[in-house]
Amino acid sequence: YSSHQGDFDGYSGADRLSNAVKFSSADFGGARFGGMYEFGNVAGNFHQGSAWSVGGIFKSSAFRTAIVYTKINNPTGRQGFDPYAQLGVTTFLGKTVATINPATGVATDLFPNGMQVDSKGVFGAGALYVIGNLQLNVLYNNINVKGYGTSSTMQVYQGGTQYYFAPDIFGIVDYQRTRFE
């Protein structure tokens, strides 16, 4: 129903981990936890292209909360970055990523196939509370990208409501604020 600016946090599901092993605990009174490791598929280098993730969730009848941290090393492909296309910025991590022709205003994206960075770490925490047909939710994401000897952080704050008029008819009111440098 929504996505975050540039989808740096993988909120849309683009940061799925493939070629991974996963552990998921049994349910302990509504609480579960787990972890995952993605192999990088680079011969002789277990670090490059690898990723790991840990998280937990708690569910009760009306309340749910979850927390997760994912670290992706040398993200490329669907997990990679094109800062100009994703955010419209012309510099990122101290590098020029796009130029604008002053006469025509035409932009030239210098990394249309993605910018190579060292790592991306995504921390997310959210909660949902249900009151009859009304759902209240909050979400916080902190995305840290490292590369070229520096780092950059994006924070996403989101809150909203969802009301079910019928099982398949609902309305959503949501507010999202993104802070980035």
C-alpha positions, 0 to 999 in steps of 0.5 A: 500500500505504500513504500518508503523514499527510494526503497532503501530499507527494502520495505517493498520486499526487494531485499529478500535474501536468496540462497540462505539458511534460516532458523525460526523458533517455536512460539513461546506464548506469542513470542518468536525469534529467528535468524537468517544467513545468505551466502554470497556466492563469491568463490573464495570470499564468504563476506562479499555479497553475503547477508544476515538478519535477526528478528523477533515478533510478539503477538497477543490478541490485540497487540503485535510488535516486531523488531528486525536487523538486516546487514547486507555486504556489498549489495548489488542487483535488486539490493543495490543503489542508484541514488539519483534514480531512487532519491533524486540526489546528485551526491551520495557518500561524498561522490557525484552520482549525477550531473545536471546540464545547466543549459537544458536541465537534463540529468545524467545518472552516473550509476544507472546500474547501481553504485558499489557500496560496502554495506547496508544495515537496516533496523526496523521496529513496528507495532500494531494495535487492534480495536474492533475494526480499527488498526493503529500502527507505528513503524521506525526504520533506520538505514545505514549505508557505508562506502568510500570511507564514509556512511549515510543514514536515512530514518523513516517514521511512519504511523497510521490507521486502517479501518475495516468497513467490511472484510474486504473494504477498508480505508487507510490514513497514514503519515510518513516522514523521512530524514536523510542527511 
